[in-house]
Structure formats: structure tokens, C-alpha cells
Amino acid sequence: MPDATDVRRIPRTGLSPGFAQLLTERRARLAEQLTTGRRTHRWFPVLSVLAPVMTQAEGEITYPGDPMCLYAALSVAVHNAVHDAVPLDQAKHYNDLAPRWTRFPDPAYRNAVSHDGYRPYGDDPNTDETVFDPRVWDQNAKRRWRDLVRQTRPSVVLISSVSPAHRYALEIAEMAKAEAPGVFVVLGGRHVDETITCAPRSETLTVAASSTLAVMRAGEVPHVVDATISGESYHSLDLLMRAIASTVDLDTGAVDPEAVRGSLEEMLAAWGTAPGRSLITLMTPAHTVAYPQHGTQIDLAALPAPYEGFAIRSRFPIFVDPCTGDIRRTAHIMISNACPYQCNFCSETANLAGGLKKFRRTSAGVDRVVEYVGYGAEAMFFDDSIFWSGTYRDILDFCAELRELRSAPADALPERHRRSLPAAADIDRLRRLEWGAQLTVDVLAALNAADRSRQVLAAMREVGCSYVYIGIESLSDQVMDNIHKNLRRVEGRGWATKVREAAVLVKSAGLRVGSAVLFGLDGETRASIEETITGVAGLVADGLIDVASPNILTYHPATPITRLHGMTDKLDYHSPHIDNRPPYIYFEEAFPGVVSTALTEDDLWYIHTETTRQWGTARNDNTATPLDRYEVSL
């Protein structure tokens, strides 16, 4: 039977005397254990995981990038834990036990890491070494995960997952439960964002059929997840970790889920709602309780940088050192949290908590660039769906500030930047920094005059930009008429014309062009597929596109197109054994049962073979397409 569900908003009344006494007793008991040598430290192990979307290397995206969804979600919790990694009598953030997030990676570690997602976990791990990022969920990954759990015996496992990775996230959780009894598992990421929601003033939890909660309720998967968290979860995850920490058994390291619920409610009563808009849901087989958090508005620039606690491992093959031929260490950077467009196929606009936000000052964007250079970045890719949300004034201001900084003598740098760039090699990396960003056809060729676009692109190139990525989606007007692009339409000037104009503008500025094509949108037919493939081939032949990535529309749970196609209650993102076979494996996130109903399996084979044949070496699955590895929530 379905479990009972309760939505609770906890008034701020202060800690109850009983809970305050419990905290006092725990702290005294831990102090006694440390004094007598029964314990050597106050930390409990935590592992954080990005669930991969693929099960085999063939067809796998070989440039997955860093797991920025995980890094961003952990940023506040890790920052606070490291700064509270002090002797017990000085601890303030955590009452007694605390997560084993005790130190950030040092410069030597940052500069030595490879692109591999696997980290060593030693006796004294830094925060980066507590992450498990397997990239592909195969037998090797399963073995390594099992061994890591056995080695560390975590009290908490934090998992981030998009919908196509959800089945593997559940398996990761199940293995953790089997190997470390008493572990508390928290699941977040885009799949949770889209499938478990609560309106601002509602007392009802909305649970999609494909959600973790629904499939556990129905007995389709084991009950292996204790909590979910969604939305702007930076501060709410920190709050949840404090609640969990206060219930970790001082002797065994086990966590009682019922005790977490009581602790969380006490902390909400003591400190109030977490900043931002998020949702914490605690689940046991018998009862589910949701805690909507509608706190003060979040300033993205004021949050700790995602890379503060984690090393830059990305190597984006579009950025190559001309002297050595080495692929440059590439940081992902975002200055906004979403796309201002509302395309009906895109999960980025579904269930966006708190609305569109971006850095309020361009100087904050420059500061973040400098910070990442200090962490070892040799190149950067701006993952924003539209660079500075397509606001040309902001782009020009950003470029002007960056230009001034790159040309300034070392002793003339502001003090905050000298702290980030203490060595001559750091300043040299800033001056040689190469970067790329995403713009749209509409921004370049419809919403702004051509001369203005040329001015902006030239300013970007002057300060290191070498690559612009644009979403073509389709070159068929019958397809593009059904999505929220192709703005300011003019008779006789179709979408394909504007795509060409945008590509010409970027190439004329001396920049390379990467692009994504999406098959399976409304109105798609074999004729429109052929029209798009042939049209892109023409752009490649004319030297207007350097890299083209073919993608297949897959249904995300909360997107309008999923509802339009009647797939909301039919999605299976949880069954453990899915026949993930060719041609699906040749496309990111494509699985049987979740691919657009506008496409047959023959269409998939046709798209794969024809894009390979007609686009030649320009066809590349490895470009910096948005891969949902950077999300608002865990």
C-alpha cells in the first residue's frame, strides 16, 4: 500500500529543552571518547556520487566534464564543514560528529589530478577524494563502488542523478545499503527536481509516476533511499547534513532515519527555513514527510564556488595547447542558473525553483574566472545556456573588465586577485586563458543587429574566447514552428537562413562554431530528418560549423513535450535491466521507452549512419553540449 504523506512547515520557535539536553549529552560523550582514546577524531565518512547515464563504453560520451551538479549542490555544506573542522571544543556548526570534509585540495593536488573520475580515498582524504564519479556504470564501476563502500563504511551517501541515470542511482544506493548497514542515502539532481514537487502554499506533495518515491511505494524497487532533496538546495543540504550528523551513532556510525526526522524539525524550529526555494523529503517504508523551504532569495555570486572543494578534471578537446598539443585543463563556469527561453523539450526550464537568477555584477563573473585560474584552470567553458543570458551590455562589460585584468602588471592586481594568483605561473595562465561560451541563433541573428553582434563577438575573442556553441535543433521550419525559438519571424527568412547568418557572424569573428542538433521534436518526419542532416552537412562543407553533435529527444518527466506526447505516466527510469543496445547507445541519454515517439528505431539507425557519413569528422559526440552535469540541486 502507498505510504502516508505529510507536508510540514515548521514554525521558528527555538530548540526544545529535551533536544538541547540531548545535544549537550552527545557532545560530552564524544569529548569523553576523544579524551580516553576510544575515538581519534570527530569525523564520519561521507561519499558523494554522480550516477552515470551509460552502461557501456561504446557510444559513451568521452568528454563528460566535471560533475558540476554535484559540486554546486555540495558547495555550501562542504565549505561550512571544512571551516568547522576544528577541535570539538571550538566547533560551532556541528554539535559533535561532523562529515569527513576537513580540508580542501591543495595546489599540488589540483595540478596533479588526471581526467579520471575515480579518486583515491586514503586515511586523510581531502574533499575532492570523497567523490565517486564513474562516468560509465559497468562491472568495473560496480566493483570499485562496492570496494569503496567496504573500505570507508560511510554513514551518509549523497547521490545526484538525472532521469536516464536514475536506475543506476537506485542500484548505487542498494549496494551501499548492502555493504554498509545503517548508511543514510540522500538522492537529488534533475530527476528529483522534476518528479517530487510542492507548490509554495500547497499542503500536497505532487509525486510523478517515475519518481523515486512512487516506484519505492509501489514496490517496483527496494526502499533504498532515505531522503530526497530538490530545488535550490545549497543551504537546505547543509541543514540536512547537520540534522543527520546529530543522529549518527557515536559507536557504530549508523543513522536512524526516524531520528533524522526529529532532528531536522528541531533545527528548522531553531534556525528557520533555509535560504532559497527547495524541498527536503524524508521517506521510510511507512511514512513520508516533506519540508518545503521558501527562504530568503539566494545570490548566486555569494555562494562558495563549486570548485572550492573539488579539483578540475575536465579536459575539453576543443582547447589544445598549440605548443605541446596537450588538451587544456578546462573548468566549467556558470553565472546564471537557467535559460530565459521556455523550449518545450528542455528539462532546464521544468520546475525551475526560485526563477532565473544570474550574477548581479559582471565583476563577480570576473572574480570567479580568476578564482578558477588559481585552482589550475587553463581553459574554461561557460555552461550557461546563453552567455550572460544574452545581454550584450553585460557581455561587453565582462570582456572589458577581463581585458583590463589580463593586461595589468602583477603588482597592480587587486588584493583579492593576488590572493587567488600568488605565483607567476598563475598570472601567466590568466593571460593565456582560452574559453568558450554558448549563444543562440536568435540572440546573434534576430534579437540584435548584425553590427552589434560582430562587436560583441570581437570583444569576446579579444579576451580569449575561441569557441561558441549554438543549438541548431533542426533546420526544418515545420519542426521549429513548434518550439520556443525562431523569434521575430519574418516572411521569407526562415530558421535555416538565420542559422547560417549566426554561423557566419561567429566565424567572421575568428571563432570556432560548435552546434547541437536535436531529432524527434514535434513535426519530425523522415523528410525533416533528411532536410536537417543535409542542411548541416552543407554548413560543414561551407566551413561554417566545426563540430556538430546529433542528439535524440528523450522525455524528461516534467517537460511540456512529455505531457503533450502522453508519456508522463509511461516513463520507466527505474527498471534495473534495460535493453540499452545499438542504436540507442550512440546518443546521449537515449534508452528504449523514453525516446521520442516521433522516431522509430529505423530512424535512429538512419540518423546515426547518415550523420556519420555526411558530417564526417565534424560529427562529434564529445563536444561541450549541456549534459545535465550542472544542476541546481544535489
N, C-alpha and C positions, 0 to 999 in steps of 0.2 A: 504494500500500500504506500501511497505517497506520504512523505513525512509532513509534519506540521511546519508552517512557515510563519514567521513573526517579523515585522518591521519595527524596529525600535529607534527612537530618537531620545537620547539620554540627556536630561537637563543637567546643567552645571550646578552641582550642589556641594562639591568637595568630597574628599575621601571619607568613607565611613570609618568610625573608630575601630571596628573589627578588622578591616583591611589594613589600616595603618599599623595596627598592632602586628598583623601577620608579616608585613614588610620589615618591621623592626626586628622581629624574631628571626626572619630569614637572614637578614644582614648580620646579626650577631652570630648565628650558627655558621655562616660562611667564614666570618672572621676567625672563629674558633678553629675551623678546619684548616685555614691557611696558617694559623699560628702553630698548630700542632703538626703540620706537615702532611695531614691527610689529603690535602689538595695543594698543588704547586702554583695554581693560577685561578683566576675567576672567569675564564672564558669557556663557552660551549661551542662546539663546531657547527658551522652553517655552510651548506653548499647551495650555490645558485646555478641554475641550468637554463640554457636556451634550448627548447625542444626543436630538433631539426625537422624539415618538411620532406626529406627524401630518405629512402631505404637502401639505395644502391648508388654506386658511383657513376654508372652510365647515365648520361643525361643530366648529371648533377651540375648545379651552378658552381663553378670552381672559384668564383670570386664572391663568396657570401658576405664579405665585410665583417666588421665587428658587431657583436650583439648589442646594438645601442639601445634597443628596447629595454634590455635588462640593466645595462649600465645607468641609463637615465632614471629608471624606477628605483634603483638602489642608492642613488646619489645622496639623498638626504640621510637615510638610515646609516649608510657606511660612513659618511662624513661625521655624523654625531657619535657613532661608536668609536671611531679612531680617536676623536678628540676627548672621549671619555675613557680611553684605555690607560687608566691610571691606577695606582693602588686603591684598594677598596675604601679606605678612609677618606679619599679625595673624590670618589666617584659621585656624580650628581645625576647624570642622565639615566643610568641603570642603577637600580637599587642594590643589586647584589651580583648575580651572574650576568654576563654580557656576551654578545656574539663575538666569535673569534675574528673580528675585524679590528685589528690592533695597530696596523701600520700600512701606509701607502707604499706602492713600489718606489724604489729609489731610482735615480737617473741611470745607474749602471744596469739595473734590471730592465728598465724600459728600453734602453738602447740595444739590449742583447736578445730580446724575445724574437721568436720566429713568427711566421704567419699561422702556425698550427694553433688550433683551438684548444688542444689539450695542455693542461698545466701540471707541473709537479706540485704535490702537496706534501711539504716537509713538516718538520717539528714546529717551525715558527713561520707559517705561511703569511705572505702579505695579502692584501685584499684581492689582488688580481688572481692569486693562486687558489682562491676559494670558488672560482668559476669553472663550470664544466660546459664546454661548447663543442659538441661532437660533429657538427656540420652534417653528417650522414648517420642515420640510425640503422646500422648494420650489426653483424655479430661482433665485430671488433669493438664497436662503441658500447654494446651491451656488456661485454666482458669488462671493459675498462670502467664503466659505471659501477658495475657490481663490486669490482675490486676497490674502487674509491670509497664506496659506502662502507664496505667492510673495514677498510683502513681507518676512516675518520669517525665512524659511528655518529653521524650528525644528529643533533637534536631538532634541527629545522632544515627543510629543503624548500627552496623557493624556485618555482618553475615559471618561465614565460613561454607563451605559445600563441601562434596564430592558428586559425582553424585547420589548415591542412596538416599542422603538426600536432593537433590535439590528441589523436590516437596514440602517438608516441609519448606525449606528455603523460598520459594516463599509465602507460607501461613503465615510464621512468619512475612515476610515483609508486606504482605497485612493487617494483623491485626495491625501492627504498624502504617501503613498509616491511617487506620480507626480510631484508638484511639488517635493518635497524629498528626493531620493535620499539614503539614509543616515539618515533620521529613524527614531527608535525609538518604536514605538507601544505604549502600555500601555492595556489595557481593564479596567475594573472596573464596579461597580454591581450592582444586584439580579440581572441576568441571569447574571453570572458567579457570584455568591453561590449561585445555585440549581443551576448546571449543571456546575461543576467543584469537587469536594469531596474531602477526605481525612480519614478518621476519625482521632481523636487518636493511636492507636498502630498505625494501619494502614500498610502499605508499598505500598498500592494506591491509585491515583488513580481516583476514580469520575467518569466523563465521560458526561453526558447526551447524547442524540442531537441535541438542539437547541443544544448548547454551541458556542462559538466554535472550540474545539479540534477537536471532532468534524466540523464542517462544513468546516473547513480541511483536515483529514486526508482527508476523502472527496473533496476536490477540488470541492466544491459552491460554494465561494467562493475567491478568491485568498488566498494566505498574506500577509495584510496586518497582522496583529497579532503583536508580538514577545513580549508578556508579558501575563498576566492577574494580577489581584490581588483578593482577596476577604476577607470577614470584617471583623474589627476592624483595619482596615488603616492606621490613623493613623500608627503608628510604622514599620510594615513598608514603607509607601510612602516614608517618609523614608529608610529604609535602602536601598531600591531606587534612589532618586534619587542617593544617594551613590555607589552602585556604578556607575550609568550615567555619572555625571559623571566618574569616574576613567577612563572609556574614550572619552570624547568626543575626537575627533581635534583636536589643538591647531591644525592648519592649516585643515582643511576643515569641522569641526563635525560630521562624520559619526560614527555609532555602530556598532560591530561587535557584533552580538548574542552571538557566541561569547565575546568579551572580557567582556561584561557578566556572563556566567555565572561566569567565573573570578573576577572582581572581587567578585561577590556572595558567593561561597563564602569568599573571603578575609576579607571583612568579617564574615560570620557567625562565622568561626573567631576573629576578633579581638574582637568585641564581644558575641557570643552572640545568642540568639533575641530577636526584637523583642517588646516587651510586647503582651499581648492574644493573641487567637486569630485567625490569618489564614493565608492560603495564597498564596504567590508561585509562579507557574508561568512558566517561560521556554520559548519554543517556537521551533524552527527547522523547516524542512521535513523534516529528517531525525531530529530528536530533541526530546523534551520532558522537562524536568526540573522537578519540583515540590518546593518547600521549605516544609513546614508550619511555622508559627510558633506555639508554645504557650508564651508567656512569662508574666510576672507579670500579675496582674489589673489592668485599667485602671480608673481613677477618672475618670468622665466629666467631673466638675466641674473636674478638674485639667488637662484638655486645653485648648489655646487655643480661644477662642470662634470658631466658624465665620465670623462677620462681622469678625473682626480684620483679615483681609486683603482683604475684599470689601465693596462698597457695598450698602446696602439699596435695592433697586429695586422691590420689590413695592408694588403699590397695590391693596389688598383693598377692593373696592367696598362691603363691609358697614360699613366705618369711614369716615364722612364728617364733615368739619369742619362743624358747624352754622352757623358764621358765614360761611364762604367757599364752602361747597359742594364744596370740594376733597376728593378721596379721599386719605386719610392714608397716609403712607409706613409700610408695615407690615413689621415684622421677623418672621421665623419663629424660634421658640424651642422647644427640646426639653430636657427634664430627665430623660428616660428613653430607652432605645434600642429598645424593643419593646413589644408588647402582652402583658399577662399571660394573655389568653384564647388559645385554640387553635382558632379557627374554621378549618374545613377548606378554605375557599376563599381564604384571605388569605395573600399572599406574605410578610407581615411575620413570620409565625411559622415560615416554612420556612427551615431551615438557619440558625437564629439562632446566630451564633458567640458563645461565651462566656456565654450565658444572659442573662436580663433584668437590666439594670442601670439605676439611676437616681441622681440626685444624692443623696448621703448626708445632706446637711443642707439644710433649707429656706432657710437664709440664703444658700447658694450659688446657689439659684434667684433670689433677690432680687438678688444681686450681678450675675448675668447680665442681668437686666432693666435694671439701672442702666447696665451697660456698653453695652447696645444703645441705650438712650436717648441716651447720649453719642455714639453713632455716627449719631444723627439719627432714630431711630425715633419716630414719632408714635403708632403703634399696634403691637400685637403679636398674633400668633396662636400659641398653644401647639399644636404639631403632634403632641404625644404622643397616641397612640391613646386613652388615658384620662388625664386631667389628674392628675398626681401618682399615677399607677397606681390611681386611685380610692380612695386612702387619705384619708379625711376629716380625720384628725388632721393630716396633712401639709398639706392644703389650708388648714385653719384657721390653722395656724402661719405658712404662707407669707403669707396675707392679713393677719395681724396684723403681721408684720414690714414688709410693704409699706405698710400703712396708717400705721404709725409714721414710716416714712421719708418718705412723701409729705407728711406734715403738719409735718415738722421744719423749723425755720428753716435757711437755707442754711449759717450758721456753725456749726450743730450737727450737720451731716452728718459721718459718719466720714470719715477722711482718704482711704480707698480710694475712696469715692464722690465726694468732692470732686475727685479726680483725673479721674474719668470725666465729671463735670459741672462744668467750670470756669466756664461762663458762666451768667448769669441765665436766658437762653433755654433752656439745657439743663435747669435745675431746673424751669422752667415746663412743659417737655414732660413731665417725670416726673409732675408734679401733674395734668396734663390727660390722661395716658396712658389710652388705651382699648384693651381687649384681649378676646380670645375664647379658648375652650378646648373640648376635646372630652370629653364624658362619655358614659356608656352608659345605656340603658334599665334594665339590671339594677342598676347602681350606684345610680341615682336611685330606682327604684321596687321593687326586690326585695331587695337586699342591705343596705339601710338603711331605717330608719323614716322616714316622710314628714316628721315634725318635724325630724329630723336633716338631711335633705336641704334643707329650707327654710332652716335655719340656715346651712348651707354656701353655698347659692346667694346668700343675703343678704350674707354676708361677701365673696363674690366681687364682687358688684355694688358694694359699698361702696368697693372699691379699683379700680374702673374696668372691670370685666368688663361687657360689654354683649351678648354673643353666646355661645350654647352650641350646639355641633354634636353631633348624635347619629346613630348609624347605625340606621336602622329595618330595613333589609334587605328584609323582606317583612311583610305583615300577614296572611299565611296560616299557620295553625298547621301545616298539612301540610308546608309548606316549613321553618318554623322548628324543627320537631321534628328536623330533620336536621343542624343546625349547633350549635356550642357557644355558644349564647345561650339566652335564656329560662330562666335559672337559678331555682332554688327554685319549681318549678311547683306550683300549687295548683289543684285541681279547680274549674272554673267561672271561673277567672281566666286567660284566655288572653293570648297575646302582644300582640294588638291592644289589649286593656284596659290592659296595662302601658305600652305606648307612649303611650296617651292620658294615663295618670296621670303619666308622666315629663314630657310636654309641658306639662301643667297646672302641675306644680311649677315648671318653668323660667319659664313665662310669668307665674305669680303672683309671681315674684321681680322682675319688671320687665325680664326679659332676652328677647332675640330668640332664636328657635329655627331653626337650620339642620338639614337632615337629608339622608341619602343612602338611596336605595332601590336594591336590587340584584336584578335579574331574571336567572333562569337557574339558580338553585340546585336542589339535589336536590328532587324532588317538584313542580317547577314545571309547571303546565299553563296553558292559556289561561284556565281558570276562576280559578286562583290569581292570574294576572296581573291579570285584571279585578278580583278582590277587593282586591288591593293598590292598584291605581290609584284605585279608587272610595273605598277607606278613607282614603288620603292626601288625596284631594280633600275628604273630609269634615273632616279635621283642618285643612286650609287654610281651608275655609269657616267653621269654628268659631273661627278666629283663633289656632289652637294651633301652626301651623307657618308661618314667614315665608318660608322658602326650602326647596325640595325638589329634589334632584338625582337624576334617573334614571340608573342605571348598568347595564351589561351584564356578566355574569360572563364573563371571559376567563381562559383557562387559563395559570397561571404554572407553570413547569416542575416545581417541587418541592412543590407543594401536594397535600394528600391527595385533593382532589376531582379533580385532573388524573389521578392514578393510578386513582381509583375509576371514572372515565368512560373509562378505557382510552386516554387521549390522550398519555401521556408520550412515546412514540416517534413521534407523528404531528404534533407541533407544527412549523410552519415559521415561524421567526422570523429567517430569513436570506435568503430569495429576494429579489433586488433589485426585481423588478417584481411587485407585488401589486395585485390589483384592489380597491383601497380606495375604495369607492363608497358612495353612499347605500343603505341607511340606516345603514351601519356608521359613517360619519364623524360621525354625530350623537351618538356615545357615546365617552367617553374610553377609549382603548386597544383598541377593538373592531376586529378585522380578520377577513375571511373565513378560515376554517380554524382559528381559535383561540377563537371564540365558543362558549359553552355548547351542547352537543349537545341540551339540553332546549329550545332555541329554534330556530324556523325563521326564515327571512328575513321571512316574513309576520308573525311575532311581533314582530320588531324594528320593522317599519313600524307595527304596531299600538301598541307601546309608545311610539314617538316621537309618533305623531299623537294618541293618547289622553291622554298626559301633558301634551302641549301644550294640548289642548282643555280637559281637566278641571282641571288645576292652574293654568292661566292664567299670570299674571305671577309666581306663586310658583315656577314651574318655572324653574330657573336652572342652567346648566352651569358657572357661573363661581364657585361657592362654594369655600370653603377645604376641599374634600374632600382626604383624603390622596392625593396624586398621585404617590407614589413619587419625589418630587424630593428627599427627605431619606433617605439610606441610611447604613448603617454604613461601607460600602466605597466606593471610587472609582467 
